[in-house]
Amino acid sequence: MNFQQLRALREAVRRGFNLTAAAEALHTSQPGVSRQIRELEDELGIVVFERAGKRLTGLTEPGRAVLPIVERLLLEAENLERAGADYAAQRRGTLTIAATHSQARYALPPVVRDFCA
């Protein structure tokens, strides 16, 4: 199981079970989305989507149970990526500022506050 498969499932549901629209949202091909969904179903050992021929028409009962878990996993993955990016973007070091008493008392506090924000 991988995030690509989970994103394919989520987008298929978000796009009203339209795999072409899901593929466009994921910047991939429709057959690729179909394959990702099929592989996820095989790996989970359940049928996630109801089908009419080759068309997806809805979620099965197991699909409805799995979808909130998939949503949480993808949200937490995005949170993890954001936390990593935030941490990596932080610059650490020492900044020394020389200023007169008046500058230090009146001019610098808002500048330092904005800098640290």
N, C-alpha and C positions, 0 to 999 in steps of 0.2 A: 504494500500500500504506500502511496506517495501523495504529496500535496497536489500534484497535477491531476490525479484522479479525483481527489476531494474537490478541487476547484471545478472540474468538469461537471461533477454531480451538482454542486451548488449553482453553477451558472445555468445548467439545463433547467433547474427548477425556477430560478429567477427569470428566465426568458420564456416562461410558459411552455416548457418542454420542447422548445424549438432548438434543435441541435445546431442548425445553421447560425442562428443568432448567438447561441452560446459560443460557437467556434469563433465568430467575429469578435466577441467580447474578450475571448482568451487569446486572440491573435494566432489562431491555429486553424486547422482544417476540420470540416465536419466529420470525415472518417476518423480523424485523430481523436475527436471528442467521443465518438461512438466506441472506439477501441478502449479509451481510458475508462469509460463507464462499464463496459463489458468486463474488463480486467478487474475492476474494483468489485463488481458483483461476484465474479469467480472467486476472488480472494476472500471476500466476506462469507461466501457460501449462501447468499440470499439474492432474491430478485428485488431490486430497489424500485424499478419503474414498471408500471402497467404499460402494455404495448398493444397496439392494434396494427398488425403487420409489422412494418419497420418503424412506425411512428410511436413516440412516447405519448401517453395520454394522461398519466398521473403517477402518483406514488402508491406503492403497495403499503400494507400495514408495516412490514419491516422497514420500508423506505421512510415512512413517516417517523418511525422511532430513531432511525439513524441520522436523519437530516439535522436535528438540533445538535447532535454530537459533532457532526462535520462542521457546522457553523462555528461552534465553540473552538474546535481545533484550529480552524483557519484564522479566527480572531486572535487566538493566543499566539499563533505563528507570526501574525502581523505585529502584535505587541512586542514579541521577542525581537523581531527585526528592527522595530522602532527603538527599542531600548538599546540594542547594540549600536545603532547608528548614532543615537544621542550620546552614548558613552564615548564612542570613537571620535565624535566631533568636538568633544571637550578638549580645550587646550589647558595645559597645566604649566605653571611656572610662577616666577616672582616678578611683580611689577613694582618698581620704585618710582615714586612721584615726588618731585621737589616743588614746593609752592610756598608762597607767603602765607602768613597767618590769615589774612582776609580771604585769599583764594581758597585756602583749606577749609575755612569755616563756611563760606557762602557759595562759592562757585563749584567746588569739587563734589559735595555730597550728591547732587542730582546726577552728575556725570558718572560717578562711581556706581550709583544705584542702577542707572541705565546699562552700564557696562556689565554689571553682574547679573542682570535679568536675562 
